Amino acid sequence: MFISAALRRSVYVVAALAMFVWLASVNASDLNPKAITITLPKDIKWSTSASGNSTAVLFGDPNKPEMYGVLTKWSPGHMSRPHFHPNDRYVTVISGTWWVGTGPKYDPNSTVAVPAGSFVKHSGKEIHYDGAKDIECVLEIVGMGPATSTPAEAK
């Protein structure tokens, strides 16, 4: 049986539209909550620290000895001083540019730019400092708690 090219295109268009309508009608509430949970950006709860950074806990508790995931917003012009964490931390730069340096001597001019989309491993017990320079930077940090920070600046 012969089907004209125009009819074939029409069938494809109708099928694509039907698929689009079906996909648009699927909601997060239609999913099994035992299988997957979704938190939309508007529902992420941020808290601001005394340093001016904001943090949102995505899962776990960074204060307990368990796996955790957090989002951290570095305010423009805010840098940490040299410090270390007890455990490895895995960092993905979500937006902005993150600036990192290593060693106990604080020198923000020697930091290296880490652009959005980059992945960084912070090794536990290794001294570093970091932050944002001219634009806000958002990081996703995953690690094992407790997520303490020990000052390590050379005097």
Contacts in CASP RR format, 6 or more apart in sequence:
PFRMAT RR
TARGET T0000
AUTHOR 0000-0000-0000
METHOD contacts of the structure
MODEL  1
MFISAALRRSVYVVAALAMFVWLASVNASDLNPKAITITLPKDIKWSTSA
SGNSTAVLFGDPNKPEMYGVLTKWSPGHMSRPHFHPNDRYVTVISGTWWV
GTGPKYDPNSTVAVPAGSFVKHSGKEIHYDGAKDIECVLEIVGMGPATST
PAEAK
3 11 0 8 1.000
28 38 0 8 1.000
31 38 0 8 1.000
39 58 0 8 1.000
44 56 0 8 1.000
44 58 0 8 1.000
44 71 0 8 1.000
45 56 0 8 1.000
45 57 0 8 1.000
46 54 0 8 1.000
46 55 0 8 1.000
46 56 0 8 1.000
46 71 0 8 1.000
46 73 0 8 1.000
47 54 0 8 1.000
47 55 0 8 1.000
47 56 0 8 1.000
48 54 0 8 1.000
49 55 0 8 1.000
51 78 0 8 1.000
52 75 0 8 1.000
52 78 0 8 1.000
53 72 0 8 1.000
53 73 0 8 1.000
53 74 0 8 1.000
53 75 0 8 1.000
53 78 0 8 1.000
54 72 0 8 1.000
54 73 0 8 1.000
55 70 0 8 1.000
55 71 0 8 1.000
55 72 0 8 1.000
55 73 0 8 1.000
56 70 0 8 1.000
56 71 0 8 1.000
57 68 0 8 1.000
57 69 0 8 1.000
57 70 0 8 1.000
58 69 0 8 1.000
58 70 0 8 1.000
58 71 0 8 1.000
58 140 0 8 1.000
59 67 0 8 1.000
59 68 0 8 1.000
59 69 0 8 1.000
60 66 0 8 1.000
60 67 0 8 1.000
60 68 0 8 1.000
60 69 0 8 1.000
61 68 0 8 1.000
61 145 0 8 1.000
62 68 0 8 1.000
62 69 0 8 1.000
62 70 0 8 1.000
62 145 0 8 1.000
62 146 0 8 1.000
62 147 0 8 1.000
63 145 0 8 1.000
63 146 0 8 1.000
63 147 0 8 1.000
64 145 0 8 1.000
64 146 0 8 1.000
65 144 0 8 1.000
65 145 0 8 1.000
65 146 0 8 1.000
66 144 0 8 1.000
66 145 0 8 1.000
67 142 0 8 1.000
67 143 0 8 1.000
67 144 0 8 1.000
67 145 0 8 1.000
68 142 0 8 1.000
68 143 0 8 1.000
68 144 0 8 1.000
68 145 0 8 1.000
68 147 0 8 1.000
69 140 0 8 1.000
69 141 0 8 1.000
69 142 0 8 1.000
69 143 0 8 1.000
70 140 0 8 1.000
70 141 0 8 1.000
70 147 0 8 1.000
71 94 0 8 1.000
71 138 0 8 1.000
71 139 0 8 1.000
71 140 0 8 1.000
71 141 0 8 1.000
72 138 0 8 1.000
72 139 0 8 1.000
72 141 0 8 1.000
73 136 0 8 1.000
73 137 0 8 1.000
73 138 0 8 1.000
74 98 0 8 1.000
74 130 0 8 1.000
74 131 0 8 1.000
74 132 0 8 1.000
74 136 0 8 1.000
74 137 0 8 1.000
74 138 0 8 1.000
74 139 0 8 1.000
75 132 0 8 1.000
75 136 0 8 1.000
76 132 0 8 1.000
76 133 0 8 1.000
76 134 0 8 1.000
76 135 0 8 1.000
76 136 0 8 1.000
77 131 0 8 1.000
77 132 0 8 1.000
77 133 0 8 1.000
77 134 0 8 1.000
78 131 0 8 1.000
78 132 0 8 1.000
79 99 0 8 1.000
79 108 0 8 1.000
79 111 0 8 1.000
79 129 0 8 1.000
79 130 0 8 1.000
79 131 0 8 1.000
79 132 0 8 1.000
79 133 0 8 1.000
80 129 0 8 1.000
80 130 0 8 1.000
80 131 0 8 1.000
80 149 0 8 1.000
81 106 0 8 1.000
81 129 0 8 1.000
81 151 0 8 1.000
81 153 0 8 1.000
82 103 0 8 1.000
82 104 0 8 1.000
82 105 0 8 1.000
82 106 0 8 1.000
82 127 0 8 1.000
82 128 0 8 1.000
82 129 0 8 1.000
82 151 0 8 1.000
82 152 0 8 1.000
82 153 0 8 1.000
82 154 0 8 1.000
83 127 0 8 1.000
83 128 0 8 1.000
83 129 0 8 1.000
83 149 0 8 1.000
83 150 0 8 1.000
83 151 0 8 1.000
83 152 0 8 1.000
83 153 0 8 1.000
84 124 0 8 1.000
84 125 0 8 1.000
84 126 0 8 1.000
84 127 0 8 1.000
84 128 0 8 1.000
84 149 0 8 1.000
84 150 0 8 1.000
84 152 0 8 1.000
85 122 0 8 1.000
85 124 0 8 1.000
85 125 0 8 1.000
85 147 0 8 1.000
85 148 0 8 1.000
85 149 0 8 1.000
85 150 0 8 1.000
86 124 0 8 1.000
86 125 0 8 1.000
86 145 0 8 1.000
86 146 0 8 1.000
86 148 0 8 1.000
86 150 0 8 1.000
87 124 0 8 1.000
87 143 0 8 1.000
87 144 0 8 1.000
87 145 0 8 1.000
87 147 0 8 1.000
88 121 0 8 1.000
88 122 0 8 1.000
88 123 0 8 1.000
88 124 0 8 1.000
88 143 0 8 1.000
88 144 0 8 1.000
89 121 0 8 1.000
89 122 0 8 1.000
89 124 0 8 1.000
89 141 0 8 1.000
89 142 0 8 1.000
89 143 0 8 1.000
89 147 0 8 1.000
90 119 0 8 1.000
90 120 0 8 1.000
90 121 0 8 1.000
90 122 0 8 1.000
90 141 0 8 1.000
90 142 0 8 1.000
90 143 0 8 1.000
91 98 0 8 1.000
91 119 0 8 1.000
91 120 0 8 1.000
91 121 0 8 1.000
91 122 0 8 1.000
91 139 0 8 1.000
91 140 0 8 1.000
91 141 0 8 1.000
91 142 0 8 1.000
92 117 0 8 1.000
92 118 0 8 1.000
92 119 0 8 1.000
92 120 0 8 1.000
92 139 0 8 1.000
92 140 0 8 1.000
93 114 0 8 1.000
93 115 0 8 1.000
93 116 0 8 1.000
93 117 0 8 1.000
93 118 0 8 1.000
93 119 0 8 1.000
93 120 0 8 1.000
93 137 0 8 1.000
93 138 0 8 1.000
93 139 0 8 1.000
94 116 0 8 1.000
94 117 0 8 1.000
94 138 0 8 1.000
94 139 0 8 1.000
94 140 0 8 1.000
95 116 0 8 1.000
95 136 0 8 1.000
95 137 0 8 1.000
95 138 0 8 1.000
96 115 0 8 1.000
96 116 0 8 1.000
96 132 0 8 1.000
96 135 0 8 1.000
96 136 0 8 1.000
96 137 0 8 1.000
96 138 0 8 1.000
97 113 0 8 1.000
97 114 0 8 1.000
97 115 0 8 1.000
97 116 0 8 1.000
97 132 0 8 1.000
97 133 0 8 1.000
97 134 0 8 1.000
97 135 0 8 1.000
97 137 0 8 1.000
98 113 0 8 1.000
98 114 0 8 1.000
98 118 0 8 1.000
98 120 0 8 1.000
98 130 0 8 1.000
98 131 0 8 1.000
98 132 0 8 1.000
98 137 0 8 1.000
98 139 0 8 1.000
99 108 0 8 1.000
99 111 0 8 1.000
99 112 0 8 1.000
99 113 0 8 1.000
99 114 0 8 1.000
99 130 0 8 1.000
99 131 0 8 1.000
99 132 0 8 1.000
99 133 0 8 1.000
100 111 0 8 1.000
100 112 0 8 1.000
100 114 0 8 1.000
100 120 0 8 1.000
100 128 0 8 1.000
100 129 0 8 1.000
100 130 0 8 1.000
100 131 0 8 1.000
101 107 0 8 1.000
101 110 0 8 1.000
101 111 0 8 1.000
101 112 0 8 1.000
101 128 0 8 1.000
101 129 0 8 1.000
101 130 0 8 1.000
102 126 0 8 1.000
102 127 0 8 1.000
102 128 0 8 1.000
102 129 0 8 1.000
103 127 0 8 1.000
103 128 0 8 1.000
103 129 0 8 1.000
103 152 0 8 1.000
104 127 0 8 1.000
104 152 0 8 1.000
104 153 0 8 1.000
104 154 0 8 1.000
105 153 0 8 1.000
105 154 0 8 1.000
106 129 0 8 1.000
106 153 0 8 1.000
108 129 0 8 1.000
108 133 0 8 1.000
111 129 0 8 1.000
111 130 0 8 1.000
111 131 0 8 1.000
111 133 0 8 1.000
114 120 0 8 1.000
122 128 0 8 1.000
127 152 0 8 1.000
131 137 0 8 1.000
141 147 0 8 1.000
END
